[in-house]
Amino acid sequence: MRFIIAAILCVVFVVGCGPTTTNKTIFEWEKIEGQEDVQDTGDLRFEFSSAKQLPPAAMGKAPILMSNGQMLREGSSLGTFALEADPTHKPQLLDQSIFPTSMVIFPVTITNNTDHVVRLTTAVIRVFDPSGSDFSPVTSEDIQLEWYSMFPVWQSYDPASYAVFLTKVKTAKLITPGTELLPKLPYKGYLVFKPTSLEVPGVWKLTMYDIPVEVDPAGKVTKTVMVEYRSELVKYNCVYMTKGLGSPTVLQSKTKVIE
């Protein structure tokens, strides 16, 4: 009997240690050939940068969200027994962007080359997905609510880390219609949007229309400029391989999906 049990365990161990492959679909932002990162209208200069490498000010320690929508806690792992961890434990934290993954981010530096304050109050700021649907920029409050919706118990289980992270979100320099650009000073900020879905491959277009750069003594806008920036969201099929139990997962292939 012991021999049979040992044999079964051995088979299970061997099977568990064998190579396995996993398929996964991912989406990545890529630069469009010919798209200029720097655009100068004369009155305003725009410098767009990649959201793949955000500065420390835009990074913070936030909980790990598992595929089942629950929060990974201290002392647990991403394996089968993750849900059996003591629910009183603090959440496991991971360095990540202060902007939720459900949002699209455009880091941009705007330099006001005029001799007066430029207010974006009347500017129309939109991002268009490949289907033509458009979305307005979010506020700091929108970002806070999004994090709360993902981790409603974070504040209860670890108020200290929650407060630190929330401070980073509140102090992030977002670019919205309420932004004021002081003369001759670069304004480094973020245009952030929450589209219906971030799984729509194709060209996404950011536009800022009717930016008022001149007004008359009565406050009437006499001159406006606009800027447009495009980026492509690419869909890939990836194949990962794990040689055995405890071995690292290695990317075997990455194929662009043409739809």
N, C-alpha and C positions, 0 to 999 in steps of 0.2 A: 504494500500500500504506500509506504514511504517512498519507494522507488518510483511509483507512478506519479505521485505528487511532485517529486523532484524533477521528473521528466517534463511534466506539464509546465512547471515554473521555468525550466530551462528553455523550453520552446517559446514561452511568452517573452523571456528575456532576450532571446535571439531575435525574435520578430521585432521587439521594441527597439533593438539596437540596429536594425537594418536601415538602409538608406530610404528616405521618403522624399517625395516631391510635392510641392504646394504651388497652386496657381493663384495669382492675385492680380486684380486690376487696380492700377494707380493713375493719378492725374498729376501732371507737373506743368508749371508755368515755364514757358520758353520765350526768349526774345525773338521778335520778328525781324527778318533780314531787311535792312534799310530803315528800320525805325530809329529815329534819333532820340537819344536819352536826354540831350540838352536842346531846349527850344527857347529862343529869345525873340520876344515881340518888340523889343526896344524899351517898352515901359516895364515889362516884367521878364524875368529869366527863370525858366523852369528846368530843374535837374532831377530826372527820375532815376531811381536806383532799384536794385533787386530786393524783393522781400524774403529771399532765401537766407540772407545773412543780416539779421536785425541787430542793432547795437544793444549793449547791456541794458540800457534804459527801457527797451521794449521787450525785455525778457524777464521772466519771474518763475518762481516755483509754484506749480499748481498740481492738483491731484491727477493720478492716472485713471483715465476712464476706460473700463473694460468693454468688450464687445457687447456684453449683455446690458450695458448702460449703468452698471453699478461702479462704485468707487473702490479702487484697490486700496487695501489697508495695510498698515505695518504688520510684518510677520507673515504675510501671505504671499503667494506667487501668482503668476498668470496661468497656472495650471488648473487641474480639476478641483483642487481643494481651496481655491481662492475664496469662495463664498462661506467657508466654514471658519474663517478667521474671526477672532473676537470682535464684534461690532463696536466695542468701546475703544478700540485702537484708533490712533490718529491715521489720517490718509497718507499713503505714500506720495511723495512729491517728486516732480520731475521738472527740470529746467525747460521751459517752453515759452513760446510767444504769448504776450499778454492779450493778443487778438485771437479769439476763438477760431478753430479750423473751419467753421461754417461761414467765415467772412473772407473777403478778398481785400488785400492791402496793397496800396501804392505809396511807397515812401517817396517823398518829393521835397526838394528844397526850392522855395520861391524867393527870389530877390527882387525887391521893389526898387527899380532904378529911377523913380520919379522923386520929386522933392516934397511930396506930401503923402499922407496916409492913404492907402488903398483898402477899402472895405469891401469884402465879398458879399455884402448883404443882398445885392440884387443879382449876383451871379447864379447861373443855373448849372449845377454840378450833377452829372449823371454817369453811371457805368452801364453799358449795353452788353448783354450776353449775345452769343451767336444767333439766337433766335429773334433778337430785336427787342427783347424785354429790357426795360430800364429800371434802375434803382438809385435812390438818393443816398447820400452819405449818412452813416450812423453817428450817434452821439456817444459820449462817455457813458451815459445812463443806459443806452442800448447794449453796450458791451458788458456792463455790470449785470444786467438782467440775463444776458445770454450765459454768462458764467454761472449765475445762480440757478438757472434752469438745468444746467448740466450737473451741478453739485449742490443741491439744496441743503444738504446736511453738513457741508464743509465748515461753515461758521460755527456750528454746534460742537463738532468734534475737535477742531483745531483753530480757535479764534485768532491766535497769534499769527499763523501763516496766512490766514484769510485776510487779516487786516493789512499785512505787508503787501500782499498781492493787489488788494483793492486800491491801495495808495498809488501803486504803479499805474493802474488803469486810469485812475482819476487824474493823474498828472501827465498822462500821455498827450502830446501836442497833436490834436486832430485838426484837420483842415475842413471847415464847414462854412456855410454862408455867414456865420458870425465871426469868422477870422478877420483880424486887422493886420495888414502888412505895413510895418513902419518903413520909412524911406531909408534906402541904402543898407538895410539890414536883412541878411538871409533868414528866412523862416523855415526851419527844418521840421516837417510834420508828416502826417499820414492821412491819406484819403482812404477811408474804410467803408466798405459796403457789405450788406448781407443779402445776397441774391436768393432766389427761391431754391436754387440748386447749384452746387459747385462741381457738378459732374456733367457739364455741358461743354464738350470739347469744341474747339474752334477759336476764332478771333474775338477777343473781348475789347471793347473800345471805351476808354475813359475820355469824357469831354467836359470842358469848363467853358460855358458860353457866357457872353455878355459880362465879362469882368470889367467893372467900371474903373478906368484909370484916370479919367478927368471929369470934373464936375464944375459947373459955373457957380457964381456967388450965391445963387438961389438954391444950390444943392441939386440942380438938374444934371443928370449924366450927359456929357457931351462927347465922350469917346469910350469905346469898349474894345476889348481884345478877347481872343479865344485860344484855347489850346486843346490838342487831341493827342492821346497816347494809346497805342495798341499793344496788346500782348496776347500770346496764344496759349490756350490751355490744351495740352496734349494728353491723349489717353494711351496707356501702355498696358500690354499683357505681360506679366512677369512670371517667371518660373523659378522657384527657390528649391534648393536641395539641402537636406540634412542627412549627413552620412550615418549618424547613429546617435544613441542616447547621450546627451551631454555635448554633442558636437555643435559647432556654430552653423547657423543657417547661411548658405551662400547663394547669391544670385547667379542663376545659370544662364538665363536669357531674358532679354527685354525687347519686346516687339511693339512698334507703334501701330495703333489701330486706326485704319483709314475708314471713315464712315461716309 
